[in-house]
């Protein structure tokens, strides 16, 4: 296993274990199976385990495994405050103490504010004196490092980076999401501030493993000898700004393959041929896209606040993945922002089209995107959710 350093110089395995996908059994988690997998991962050198308050049964399962196998001191636990449910100072402390109890520990190595999509979510926590709360728990040793996980746009991510003295952060990032959400710009901005970055969804939930047949043939014909998973993981580990890449491993085979790759993947190992291969596979994947948007953002900012690249990103994903899952992701990541950036905010001024290097008919394509991304039931659902969040 290769290791990379956090802000304090602590060695973190460059492959982390995502505990959200422990195998279910009946109404709970298959403990024996999860125990075998976690203990194998530890024996292979993985020392970073990521869970969250809302991951069904995950904290309890991980805590029990570590306690019963006497290996809490061999690993670093990352878990998260569900900030979207927090409405009082008491709720922050109550939730944290519950997590400590579930995990059977008296400290959390890496504690995150979970799933920021908008800056106002941090402002809400500030109004509940979250900074004082963090300081107190860092002082008593119950929190070792503080960070946040993120699912919004690049501008919001950059604003959050500067809002607090973070020890680390966590973003969704892979070769298909290179210019969406925090993106490469966000990754590099974090590195410039000395903030280590943890990566989630490195293979887009398996989408970059189950490639189209044409893409698999291109991979097989290359000289890389990589599997589809290996290409995605090594593309990430080639970048020095990344501290740890999370994988939701729930089989012995997956752990064996991923730890094999993580045992020798290094910064700077990608050749021009491998970058070209990745670009070729991206192009094959995107042959089914509806809009040829590259995410360059030359069309931005829109005078009416439309998130043009964001709308096109999710519109394209609908034709690469499950439509319903992408609609949910769109609703969560864009629809619940304070300023959502919906396509219906467009007034047809055409400024964006004058700056688009791809010469996209942006106004026309925004209408198509909104029609597919927000069918009437989803529009109503987003509207109700936004009213509830505003009220609370």
C-alpha beads as a LAMMPS data file, in Angstrom:
LAMMPS data file: protein, C-alpha beads

392 atoms
391 bonds

1 atom types
1 bond types

-500.0 500.0 xlo xhi
-500.0 500.0 ylo yhi
-500.0 500.0 zlo zhi

Masses

1 110.0

Atoms # bond

1 1 1 0.000 0.000 0.000
2 1 1 1.196 3.489 -0.868
3 1 1 0.571 6.313 1.614
4 1 1 0.131 10.061 1.372
5 1 1 0.304 12.663 4.132
6 1 1 -2.455 14.723 5.676
7 1 1 -2.027 18.291 6.928
8 1 1 -0.211 17.119 10.074
9 1 1 2.082 14.677 8.273
10 1 1 0.096 11.587 9.278
11 1 1 0.396 8.747 6.758
12 1 1 -2.952 7.939 5.121
13 1 1 -3.462 4.996 2.776
14 1 1 -4.085 6.356 -0.706
15 1 1 -6.943 3.848 -0.970
16 1 1 -9.693 4.432 1.586
17 1 1 -12.577 2.139 2.497
18 1 1 -16.029 3.577 1.865
19 1 1 -18.403 1.927 4.329
20 1 1 -21.685 3.062 2.779
21 1 1 -22.017 -0.115 0.727
22 1 1 -21.669 -2.812 3.376
23 1 1 -23.743 -5.781 2.181
24 1 1 -27.292 -5.854 3.536
25 1 1 -28.754 -8.963 5.174
26 1 1 -32.415 -8.943 6.094
27 1 1 -33.192 -5.730 7.966
28 1 1 -29.553 -5.011 8.738
29 1 1 -25.966 -5.447 7.573
30 1 1 -24.273 -8.804 7.024
31 1 1 -21.845 -8.367 9.909
32 1 1 -19.725 -11.467 9.337
33 1 1 -19.196 -10.633 5.679
34 1 1 -18.370 -6.998 6.463
35 1 1 -15.967 -8.100 9.205
36 1 1 -14.017 -10.348 6.820
37 1 1 -13.792 -7.586 4.249
38 1 1 -12.750 -4.854 6.680
39 1 1 -10.128 -7.047 8.346
40 1 1 -8.721 -8.065 4.938
41 1 1 -8.532 -4.388 3.979
42 1 1 -6.638 -3.566 7.180
43 1 1 -4.228 -6.446 6.561
44 1 1 -3.621 -5.033 3.070
45 1 1 -2.646 -1.662 4.538
46 1 1 -5.851 0.389 4.302
47 1 1 -6.060 2.680 7.319
48 1 1 -8.780 5.200 6.326
49 1 1 -12.432 4.168 6.816
50 1 1 -15.246 6.511 5.790
51 1 1 -18.790 6.302 7.126
52 1 1 -21.609 8.730 8.013
53 1 1 -24.500 9.218 10.411
54 1 1 -27.064 8.516 7.695
55 1 1 -25.420 5.389 6.231
56 1 1 -27.822 2.738 7.448
57 1 1 -26.126 0.600 10.113
58 1 1 -22.654 1.532 8.882
59 1 1 -21.289 3.333 11.942
60 1 1 -22.495 0.591 14.285
61 1 1 -21.044 -2.151 12.101
62 1 1 -17.650 -0.488 11.705
63 1 1 -17.438 0.294 15.421
64 1 1 -18.231 -3.276 16.400
65 1 1 -15.669 -4.713 13.945
66 1 1 -12.903 -2.463 15.229
67 1 1 -13.720 -3.108 18.888
68 1 1 -14.116 -6.885 18.639
69 1 1 -10.882 -7.199 16.638
70 1 1 -8.959 -4.766 18.874
71 1 1 -7.762 -2.612 15.991
72 1 1 -9.194 0.866 16.600
73 1 1 -5.660 2.241 16.963
74 1 1 -4.656 0.877 13.553
75 1 1 -7.151 2.936 11.558
76 1 1 -8.453 6.451 11.033
77 1 1 -12.227 6.864 11.173
78 1 1 -13.989 9.501 9.087
79 1 1 -17.653 10.202 9.772
80 1 1 -20.009 13.094 9.195
81 1 1 -22.414 15.527 10.831
82 1 1 -25.717 15.527 8.877
83 1 1 -25.801 19.339 8.763
84 1 1 -28.991 19.328 6.650
85 1 1 -30.943 17.957 9.655
86 1 1 -29.400 20.202 12.315
87 1 1 -31.598 22.962 13.735
88 1 1 -30.053 23.662 17.148
89 1 1 -26.765 23.668 19.060
90 1 1 -28.041 20.798 21.180
91 1 1 -28.671 18.716 18.059
92 1 1 -25.035 19.068 16.984
93 1 1 -23.734 17.675 20.270
94 1 1 -26.445 15.005 20.554
95 1 1 -25.662 13.708 17.061
96 1 1 -21.917 13.679 17.674
97 1 1 -22.256 11.771 20.945
98 1 1 -24.519 9.242 19.237
99 1 1 -21.870 8.721 16.574
100 1 1 -19.160 8.176 19.184
101 1 1 -21.400 5.593 20.830
102 1 1 -22.165 3.823 17.560
103 1 1 -18.484 3.727 16.634
104 1 1 -17.461 2.582 20.139
105 1 1 -14.746 5.202 20.376
106 1 1 -14.028 8.441 22.203
107 1 1 -12.578 10.331 19.243
108 1 1 -13.084 10.800 15.505
109 1 1 -9.982 11.184 13.359
110 1 1 -11.659 12.997 10.453
111 1 1 -15.010 14.692 11.070
112 1 1 -16.891 16.237 8.152
113 1 1 -19.802 18.582 7.678
114 1 1 -21.797 16.303 5.376
115 1 1 -22.864 17.173 1.848
116 1 1 -22.602 20.922 1.480
117 1 1 -24.253 22.105 -1.734
118 1 1 -24.670 25.777 -0.856
119 1 1 -22.726 28.332 1.175
120 1 1 -25.822 29.160 3.238
121 1 1 -25.559 25.713 4.843
122 1 1 -22.269 26.757 6.432
123 1 1 -23.839 30.074 7.445
124 1 1 -26.663 28.164 9.138
125 1 1 -24.120 26.183 11.147
126 1 1 -22.243 29.361 12.019
127 1 1 -25.456 30.798 13.467
128 1 1 -25.469 27.752 15.775
129 1 1 -21.892 28.546 16.903
130 1 1 -20.396 25.566 15.085
131 1 1 -16.938 27.127 15.096
132 1 1 -16.909 27.314 18.905
133 1 1 -18.175 23.731 19.039
134 1 1 -15.410 22.528 16.704
135 1 1 -12.753 24.370 18.709
136 1 1 -13.945 22.795 21.951
137 1 1 -13.892 19.256 20.563
138 1 1 -10.526 19.723 18.892
139 1 1 -9.184 21.000 22.202
140 1 1 -10.439 17.963 24.146
141 1 1 -9.185 15.559 21.455
142 1 1 -12.548 14.085 20.479
143 1 1 -12.111 15.517 16.954
144 1 1 -8.644 15.320 15.414
145 1 1 -9.312 16.872 11.966
146 1 1 -12.273 18.867 10.650
147 1 1 -13.476 19.038 7.055
148 1 1 -16.496 18.993 4.777
149 1 1 -17.866 16.916 1.915
150 1 1 -19.213 18.702 -1.122
151 1 1 -21.725 18.307 -3.960
152 1 1 -22.296 21.844 -5.271
153 1 1 -20.663 23.930 -7.981
154 1 1 -17.068 25.120 -8.270
155 1 1 -17.705 28.717 -7.204
156 1 1 -19.460 27.618 -4.007
157 1 1 -16.658 25.161 -3.259
158 1 1 -14.040 27.899 -3.594
159 1 1 -16.049 30.118 -1.253
160 1 1 -16.298 27.353 1.341
161 1 1 -12.562 26.671 1.135
162 1 1 -11.950 30.224 2.326
163 1 1 -14.660 30.218 4.987
164 1 1 -12.758 28.311 7.672
165 1 1 -9.359 26.820 8.484
166 1 1 -10.229 23.339 7.215
167 1 1 -7.942 20.354 7.786
168 1 1 -9.247 18.460 4.730
169 1 1 -12.208 18.189 2.372
170 1 1 -13.983 15.530 0.322
171 1 1 -15.246 15.904 -3.247
172 1 1 -16.792 13.820 -6.021
173 1 1 -14.159 13.597 -8.741
174 1 1 -13.278 11.221 -11.572
175 1 1 -12.261 11.503 -15.207
176 1 1 -15.881 11.946 -16.292
177 1 1 -16.593 14.604 -13.612
178 1 1 -13.361 16.493 -14.203
179 1 1 -15.103 19.817 -14.845
180 1 1 -18.292 19.388 -12.770
181 1 1 -18.975 20.034 -9.069
182 1 1 -15.707 21.100 -7.359
183 1 1 -13.811 19.754 -10.380
184 1 1 -10.129 20.057 -11.173
185 1 1 -10.199 23.796 -10.408
186 1 1 -11.487 23.083 -6.920
187 1 1 -8.968 20.297 -6.382
188 1 1 -6.076 22.557 -7.316
189 1 1 -7.408 25.447 -5.223
190 1 1 -7.527 23.178 -2.167
191 1 1 -3.953 22.079 -2.819
192 1 1 -2.809 25.709 -3.064
193 1 1 -4.253 26.291 0.414
194 1 1 -2.574 23.150 1.738
195 1 1 -5.894 21.352 2.272
196 1 1 -5.687 17.586 1.575
197 1 1 -8.488 16.203 -0.609
198 1 1 -10.344 12.901 -0.234
199 1 1 -12.097 11.607 -3.365
200 1 1 -15.526 9.962 -3.439
201 1 1 -17.227 8.364 -6.444
202 1 1 -13.892 7.709 -8.199
203 1 1 -15.649 5.354 -10.624
204 1 1 -19.073 7.050 -10.573
205 1 1 -20.669 4.234 -8.583
206 1 1 -19.364 1.603 -11.003
207 1 1 -20.293 3.433 -14.216
208 1 1 -16.602 3.717 -15.160
209 1 1 -16.191 -0.031 -14.637
210 1 1 -19.189 -1.110 -16.698
211 1 1 -18.029 0.706 -19.811
212 1 1 -19.676 0.526 -23.255
213 1 1 -18.368 -2.368 -25.354
214 1 1 -16.590 0.016 -27.718
215 1 1 -14.727 1.575 -24.776
216 1 1 -13.766 -1.827 -23.377
217 1 1 -12.340 -2.824 -26.762
218 1 1 -10.274 0.377 -26.841
219 1 1 -8.967 -0.425 -23.378
220 1 1 -8.116 -4.016 -24.330
221 1 1 -6.314 -2.850 -27.482
222 1 1 -4.149 -0.389 -25.563
223 1 1 -0.702 -1.152 -24.182
224 1 1 -1.706 -0.167 -20.643
225 1 1 -3.005 -3.650 -19.670
226 1 1 -5.335 -1.838 -17.261
227 1 1 -8.785 -2.967 -16.209
228 1 1 -11.525 -0.345 -16.434
229 1 1 -11.331 0.211 -12.665
230 1 1 -7.563 0.473 -12.786
231 1 1 -7.659 3.197 -15.425
232 1 1 -10.006 5.312 -13.311
233 1 1 -8.093 4.816 -10.070
234 1 1 -4.640 5.380 -11.550
235 1 1 -5.895 8.531 -13.310
236 1 1 -6.720 9.865 -9.857
237 1 1 -3.564 8.717 -8.076
238 1 1 -1.501 10.322 -10.818
239 1 1 -2.525 13.677 -9.281
240 1 1 -0.456 14.891 -6.305
241 1 1 -3.299 17.029 -4.917
242 1 1 -5.235 13.895 -3.893
243 1 1 -4.621 12.388 -0.448
244 1 1 -7.014 9.443 -0.474
245 1 1 -9.433 7.791 -2.917
246 1 1 -12.477 6.111 -1.386
247 1 1 -13.899 2.884 -2.775
248 1 1 -17.151 1.338 -1.558
249 1 1 -15.756 -2.188 -1.532
250 1 1 -18.123 -5.023 -0.621
251 1 1 -16.384 -8.128 -1.956
252 1 1 -13.075 -9.875 -1.376
253 1 1 -12.336 -9.673 -5.101
254 1 1 -12.823 -5.904 -5.158
255 1 1 -10.547 -5.409 -2.158
256 1 1 -7.881 -7.639 -3.693
257 1 1 -7.934 -5.772 -7.014
258 1 1 -8.049 -2.263 -5.573
259 1 1 -5.287 -2.876 -3.027
260 1 1 -3.158 -4.420 -5.793
261 1 1 -3.498 -1.228 -7.795
262 1 1 -2.944 0.991 -4.733
263 1 1 0.242 -0.883 -3.853
264 1 1 2.202 0.682 -6.721
265 1 1 0.167 3.559 -8.208
266 1 1 2.186 6.767 -8.026
267 1 1 2.043 10.439 -8.909
268 1 1 3.280 11.165 -12.412
269 1 1 3.090 7.612 -13.746
270 1 1 0.613 8.452 -16.511
271 1 1 2.200 8.703 -19.951
272 1 1 0.809 10.737 -22.834
273 1 1 -0.535 7.491 -24.278
274 1 1 -2.510 6.803 -21.097
275 1 1 -3.948 10.309 -21.024
276 1 1 -4.924 9.849 -24.667
277 1 1 -6.567 6.526 -23.820
278 1 1 -8.611 8.152 -21.053
279 1 1 -9.737 10.912 -23.407
280 1 1 -10.694 8.340 -26.049
281 1 1 -12.830 6.429 -23.552
282 1 1 -14.446 9.663 -22.374
283 1 1 -15.364 10.471 -25.966
284 1 1 -16.862 7.002 -26.473
285 1 1 -18.913 7.361 -23.293
286 1 1 -20.082 10.779 -24.441
287 1 1 -21.234 9.631 -27.863
288 1 1 -24.686 9.340 -26.321
289 1 1 -24.568 12.862 -24.881
290 1 1 -27.211 15.381 -25.854
291 1 1 -25.031 18.494 -25.668
292 1 1 -21.379 18.862 -26.611
293 1 1 -20.586 20.945 -23.523
294 1 1 -17.006 20.587 -22.265
295 1 1 -17.579 22.453 -19.010
296 1 1 -15.143 25.240 -19.975
297 1 1 -17.486 27.845 -18.395
298 1 1 -16.785 30.531 -21.010
299 1 1 -20.564 30.998 -21.075
300 1 1 -20.549 32.040 -17.425
301 1 1 -21.588 33.981 -15.459
302 1 1 -25.160 34.140 -16.686
303 1 1 -26.741 37.522 -15.836
304 1 1 -29.798 35.693 -14.502
305 1 1 -27.902 33.052 -12.558
306 1 1 -28.530 30.038 -14.819
307 1 1 -25.931 27.327 -14.164
308 1 1 -25.447 26.515 -17.835
309 1 1 -22.655 23.902 -17.519
310 1 1 -24.431 22.326 -14.545
311 1 1 -27.702 21.855 -16.421
312 1 1 -25.897 20.382 -19.430
313 1 1 -23.783 18.095 -17.229
314 1 1 -26.832 16.454 -15.683
315 1 1 -28.722 16.426 -18.990
316 1 1 -25.892 14.451 -20.567
317 1 1 -25.626 12.093 -17.597
318 1 1 -29.283 11.138 -18.031
319 1 1 -28.335 9.375 -21.246
320 1 1 -25.293 7.670 -19.763
321 1 1 -26.816 6.433 -16.508
322 1 1 -30.176 5.806 -14.846
323 1 1 -32.469 8.743 -15.580
324 1 1 -34.116 8.662 -12.172
325 1 1 -30.825 8.520 -10.263
326 1 1 -29.471 11.489 -12.240
327 1 1 -32.681 13.455 -11.680
328 1 1 -32.300 12.831 -7.942
329 1 1 -28.664 13.955 -8.069
330 1 1 -29.690 17.074 -9.996
331 1 1 -32.464 17.876 -7.517
332 1 1 -30.117 17.436 -4.557
333 1 1 -27.049 19.205 -5.924
334 1 1 -28.693 22.044 -7.821
335 1 1 -32.348 22.200 -6.853
336 1 1 -31.777 22.772 -3.138
337 1 1 -29.228 25.562 -3.462
338 1 1 -30.194 29.028 -2.271
339 1 1 -29.742 30.161 -5.895
340 1 1 -30.499 27.005 -7.894
341 1 1 -29.574 28.081 -11.430
342 1 1 -32.518 26.434 -13.209
343 1 1 -32.779 26.718 -16.981
344 1 1 -36.173 28.448 -16.617
345 1 1 -34.342 31.511 -15.268
346 1 1 -33.014 32.115 -18.801
347 1 1 -34.410 35.264 -20.471
348 1 1 -32.929 34.445 -23.886
349 1 1 -30.421 37.317 -24.020
350 1 1 -27.929 35.146 -25.931
351 1 1 -24.757 36.476 -24.252
352 1 1 -23.661 32.925 -23.456
353 1 1 -23.832 31.784 -27.086
354 1 1 -21.423 34.536 -28.176
355 1 1 -18.731 33.077 -25.896
356 1 1 -19.290 29.333 -26.443
357 1 1 -16.253 27.729 -28.172
358 1 1 -18.440 24.771 -29.164
359 1 1 -21.055 27.026 -30.813
360 1 1 -23.870 25.345 -28.883
361 1 1 -27.404 26.692 -29.280
362 1 1 -27.492 27.191 -25.529
363 1 1 -30.927 28.766 -25.238
364 1 1 -32.587 25.955 -27.162
365 1 1 -30.649 23.211 -25.376
366 1 1 -31.450 24.657 -21.936
367 1 1 -35.170 24.249 -22.660
368 1 1 -34.610 20.620 -23.696
369 1 1 -32.496 19.958 -20.619
370 1 1 -35.048 21.393 -18.205
371 1 1 -37.863 19.415 -19.824
372 1 1 -35.984 16.136 -19.260
373 1 1 -34.411 16.919 -15.897
374 1 1 -37.492 18.334 -14.205
375 1 1 -40.699 16.528 -15.125
376 1 1 -43.697 17.976 -13.316
377 1 1 -43.615 15.607 -10.284
378 1 1 -39.967 16.501 -9.669
379 1 1 -40.655 20.214 -10.084
380 1 1 -43.317 19.956 -7.389
381 1 1 -41.021 17.909 -5.156
382 1 1 -38.183 20.431 -5.439
383 1 1 -40.567 23.322 -4.780
384 1 1 -41.923 21.663 -1.621
385 1 1 -38.423 20.817 -0.394
386 1 1 -37.245 24.386 -0.980
387 1 1 -40.195 25.815 0.974
388 1 1 -39.503 23.418 3.851
389 1 1 -35.805 24.326 3.959
390 1 1 -36.590 28.040 3.830
391 1 1 -39.085 27.707 6.688
392 1 1 -36.706 25.696 8.876

Bonds

1 1 1 2
2 1 2 3
3 1 3 4
4 1 4 5
5 1 5 6
6 1 6 7
7 1 7 8
8 1 8 9
9 1 9 10
10 1 10 11
11 1 11 12
12 1 12 13
13 1 13 14
14 1 14 15
15 1 15 16
16 1 16 17
17 1 17 18
18 1 18 19
19 1 19 20
20 1 20 21
21 1 21 22
22 1 22 23
23 1 23 24
24 1 24 25
25 1 25 26
26 1 26 27
27 1 27 28
28 1 28 29
29 1 29 30
30 1 30 31
31 1 31 32
32 1 32 33
33 1 33 34
34 1 34 35
35 1 35 36
36 1 36 37
37 1 37 38
38 1 38 39
39 1 39 40
40 1 40 41
41 1 41 42
42 1 42 43
43 1 43 44
44 1 44 45
45 1 45 46
46 1 46 47
47 1 47 48
48 1 48 49
49 1 49 50
50 1 50 51
51 1 51 52
52 1 52 53
53 1 53 54
54 1 54 55
55 1 55 56
56 1 56 57
57 1 57 58
58 1 58 59
59 1 59 60
60 1 60 61
61 1 61 62
62 1 62 63
63 1 63 64
64 1 64 65
65 1 65 66
66 1 66 67
67 1 67 68
68 1 68 69
69 1 69 70
70 1 70 71
71 1 71 72
72 1 72 73
73 1 73 74
74 1 74 75
75 1 75 76
76 1 76 77
77 1 77 78
78 1 78 79
79 1 79 80
80 1 80 81
81 1 81 82
82 1 82 83
83 1 83 84
84 1 84 85
85 1 85 86
86 1 86 87
87 1 87 88
88 1 88 89
89 1 89 90
90 1 90 91
91 1 91 92
92 1 92 93
93 1 93 94
94 1 94 95
95 1 95 96
96 1 96 97
97 1 97 98
98 1 98 99
99 1 99 100
100 1 100 101
101 1 101 102
102 1 102 103
103 1 103 104
104 1 104 105
105 1 105 106
106 1 106 107
107 1 107 108
108 1 108 109
109 1 109 110
110 1 110 111
111 1 111 112
112 1 112 113
113 1 113 114
114 1 114 115
115 1 115 116
116 1 116 117
117 1 117 118
118 1 118 119
119 1 119 120
120 1 120 121
121 1 121 122
122 1 122 123
123 1 123 124
124 1 124 125
125 1 125 126
126 1 126 127
127 1 127 128
128 1 128 129
129 1 129 130
130 1 130 131
131 1 131 132
132 1 132 133
133 1 133 134
134 1 134 135
135 1 135 136
136 1 136 137
137 1 137 138
138 1 138 139
139 1 139 140
140 1 140 141
141 1 141 142
142 1 142 143
143 1 143 144
144 1 144 145
145 1 145 146
146 1 146 147
147 1 147 148
148 1 148 149
149 1 149 150
150 1 150 151
151 1 151 152
152 1 152 153
153 1 153 154
154 1 154 155
155 1 155 156
156 1 156 157
157 1 157 158
158 1 158 159
159 1 159 160
160 1 160 161
161 1 161 162
162 1 162 163
163 1 163 164
164 1 164 165
165 1 165 166
166 1 166 167
167 1 167 168
168 1 168 169
169 1 169 170
170 1 170 171
171 1 171 172
172 1 172 173
173 1 173 174
174 1 174 175
175 1 175 176
176 1 176 177
177 1 177 178
178 1 178 179
179 1 179 180
180 1 180 181
181 1 181 182
182 1 182 183
183 1 183 184
184 1 184 185
185 1 185 186
186 1 186 187
187 1 187 188
188 1 188 189
189 1 189 190
190 1 190 191
191 1 191 192
192 1 192 193
193 1 193 194
194 1 194 195
195 1 195 196
196 1 196 197
197 1 197 198
198 1 198 199
199 1 199 200
200 1 200 201
201 1 201 202
202 1 202 203
203 1 203 204
204 1 204 205
205 1 205 206
206 1 206 207
207 1 207 208
208 1 208 209
209 1 209 210
210 1 210 211
211 1 211 212
212 1 212 213
213 1 213 214
214 1 214 215
215 1 215 216
216 1 216 217
217 1 217 218
218 1 218 219
219 1 219 220
220 1 220 221
221 1 221 222
222 1 222 223
223 1 223 224
224 1 224 225
225 1 225 226
226 1 226 227
227 1 227 228
228 1 228 229
229 1 229 230
230 1 230 231
231 1 231 232
232 1 232 233
233 1 233 234
234 1 234 235
235 1 235 236
236 1 236 237
237 1 237 238
238 1 238 239
239 1 239 240
240 1 240 241
241 1 241 242
242 1 242 243
243 1 243 244
244 1 244 245
245 1 245 246
246 1 246 247
247 1 247 248
248 1 248 249
249 1 249 250
250 1 250 251
251 1 251 252
252 1 252 253
253 1 253 254
254 1 254 255
255 1 255 256
256 1 256 257
257 1 257 258
258 1 258 259
259 1 259 260
260 1 260 261
261 1 261 262
262 1 262 263
263 1 263 264
264 1 264 265
265 1 265 266
266 1 266 267
267 1 267 268
268 1 268 269
269 1 269 270
270 1 270 271
271 1 271 272
272 1 272 273
273 1 273 274
274 1 274 275
275 1 275 276
276 1 276 277
277 1 277 278
278 1 278 279
279 1 279 280
280 1 280 281
281 1 281 282
282 1 282 283
283 1 283 284
284 1 284 285
285 1 285 286
286 1 286 287
287 1 287 288
288 1 288 289
289 1 289 290
290 1 290 291
291 1 291 292
292 1 292 293
293 1 293 294
294 1 294 295
295 1 295 296
296 1 296 297
297 1 297 298
298 1 298 299
299 1 299 300
300 1 300 301
301 1 301 302
302 1 302 303
303 1 303 304
304 1 304 305
305 1 305 306
306 1 306 307
307 1 307 308
308 1 308 309
309 1 309 310
310 1 310 311
311 1 311 312
312 1 312 313
313 1 313 314
314 1 314 315
315 1 315 316
316 1 316 317
317 1 317 318
318 1 318 319
319 1 319 320
320 1 320 321
321 1 321 322
322 1 322 323
323 1 323 324
324 1 324 325
325 1 325 326
326 1 326 327
327 1 327 328
328 1 328 329
329 1 329 330
330 1 330 331
331 1 331 332
332 1 332 333
333 1 333 334
334 1 334 335
335 1 335 336
336 1 336 337
337 1 337 338
338 1 338 339
339 1 339 340
340 1 340 341
341 1 341 342
342 1 342 343
343 1 343 344
344 1 344 345
345 1 345 346
346 1 346 347
347 1 347 348
348 1 348 349
349 1 349 350
350 1 350 351
351 1 351 352
352 1 352 353
353 1 353 354
354 1 354 355
355 1 355 356
356 1 356 357
357 1 357 358
358 1 358 359
359 1 359 360
360 1 360 361
361 1 361 362
362 1 362 363
363 1 363 364
364 1 364 365
365 1 365 366
366 1 366 367
367 1 367 368
368 1 368 369
369 1 369 370
370 1 370 371
371 1 371 372
372 1 372 373
373 1 373 374
374 1 374 375
375 1 375 376
376 1 376 377
377 1 377 378
378 1 378 379
379 1 379 380
380 1 380 381
381 1 381 382
382 1 382 383
383 1 383 384
384 1 384 385
385 1 385 386
386 1 386 387
387 1 387 388
388 1 388 389
389 1 389 390
390 1 390 391
391 1 391 392
